[in-house]
Amino acid sequence: MSATAATERLAGNWTLNPTHSSAEFSVKYLVARFRGSFGELSASLKDGVLEGAAQVASVSVKDPNLIGHLQSPEFFDAEQHPQITFRSSAIDVQGDRVELDGELTIKGNTRPIHASGTIQGPTEDFAGNTKVGLALETTIDRTEFGLNWNADLPRGGKALSNEVTLSVELEFVKA
């Protein structure tokens, strides 16, 4: 499907259904992956342009003791930078596959990113609402966004990888 056809498929205004949406991250820490998510999301899809934000204060991880550390200046610096934002510049849909380019801003640092994934719909639900779903994933270098904390290991190397995988599942309802 061309960019024009993708825009037609996503034409109009769509609002996020937060109940069926999520934003998660994972990063290698020592020998396993550390995972977290953001509970407060906002997003819109307007004529094929995706914009969204995650509230840093809503970060959630399995160890509640780490939440303060993640919100500190060593990581997201929630006080100075309360949101992580994204705005797409291009969306390409080929069947149920989607590729998108845009700009991600974390901790006041904006960088271009490319994400890929799947698109479902548009389809009508049992109540007559038209919905579309996007599942997208990308990998970023966290240090490019000012997330520089790390710890040296006794035998060399670092505790935390610089590569972070970002995943979103977004459900939109036609406005």
N, C-alpha and C positions, 0 to 999 in steps of 0.2 A: 504494500500500500504506500502510495506516495505521501509526502508531507502534507499535500493538499487534502488527500483522502483522510489522513489521520486527523487533520484539523476539522474536517467535516464530521467525523465520528465523534469528536470531542467538542463540537461546536456548542455554544451557549454557555450558561453559567451553571456550575456544579458546586454544591456545598459538601463539606466533609461530614461523614457520619463517624464521630469519634468512637462510638461503641464498637465498630467493626474496623478500627484502624490502629496501627501501632508503629512506633519508631524504635529500633533497637541497634545496639552496637556490640561488637565483640573484638577482643584483642588478645593475642597470646601473652600470657603472664607465666613466666618460668616454664612449666611443662604442659599447661592446659590453657584453654580459652576462658577469659573472663568476659562475662556478658552483663549487659545492662539495658535499660530502656528509659524512655521519657513518657510519663503518663499524661501530660497535658500537651495536646497537639492542636494546631489550627492549620487549615489549608483551604485553598480554593483552586478551582480549575475553570478558567475563563477563556473560552474560544481557543483551547489548546495550549494555554499557558498555565503551568502549575506553579503555585506559590505556597509556601508553608513555613511554619515555625514550630519549634519545640521549646517549651519553657525549661530552662536549666534547673530551676528549683524543683522540678518534678522528676529528676533523675531517680531511678530505682535500681538497686543492686541487691544481691542476696545477703550481703553483710551490711546492715544499717550503719555500722561504725565508719564505713568508707564514704558515705554520702557527703559528709562535711568536707572530707578531703577532695572529692570530686568537684564540689562547689567552690573550693578555695582557688586563689590565684595560681596555684601549681597546676590546676587543670582548667575547668571551664570559667572560673572567676564569675560566679553568678551575680555578685553584687554589681560589678562593672558591666557585665555582658549577660543580661538575663535571658536572652533568646539565642537559639541557633536558627538561622534562616536559610531558605533556598528559593531560587527563582529560575525556572527553566527558560532556555533561549531557543530550544528546538526539541520537538518530539517526533519520532519516526515510528510508525506502526506497520508491521509486516505480519498479517494474520493475528496470532495471539501473542506475538513478541513485540516488545517496545524498547526503544533506545531513546535516551534523552540526554541532552546537554544542558548545563546551566551553571549557576554560581552558588556556592555554599559559603556561608559566613559563620565562623565559629570564633568566639573570643575576639571579635573585631577584625579578623583576618578573612578576606574574601578570596576564594580560589575557584577556578573553573573545575568542574567535575563532569564525568560521563557515567551514567548509570544504565543498567539494562535489566530486563525482567519480562513480565507478562502483563497483558491486559485482558480483562474479562468484561464482556458487554459492549455497548449498553444493552441492558435487559430490563424487563419490567418485573417488579416483584408482585406478590399476592395482593398488595394494597393499591396497585396501579402506579407506583413510583418508578421512575426510570433511574437505573443505577449503573455505575461503571466501577470496576475495581482495578487498581494498579498494584503490582508487587515489584519493587525495584531494589537493586543492590549495587553498591559500589565499594571500592576500597580506596582509602585516603592515607596519606602520611600525616599523622597527627601533629608532627613537629612543624609542618607548614602552616598550621593554624595556631601555633603558640602553646601547644600542649606538650611541654618539654620534660615534665617530671620523669625521673627514672632512678634506678638504684644499681650500683655496680655489684656484680656477683663475685664471691670469693675466688672462683677459678677463672674469672674473666667473663666478659659479656655483660649484658644488661638484663634486668628483670622483666622489663616491659617492651614489647615490640613497638616499632613506630607505625606498622601497618594496622589499620583499623577497618573492619568491615562494617558498613552501615546498611541496614535493611529497613525498608518501610513497606507496610501493607496499608493501602488507602482505599476506602470505599466512599464514593461520591454519589450524591442524589441530585438529579437535575432540578434546578431551581425554577 
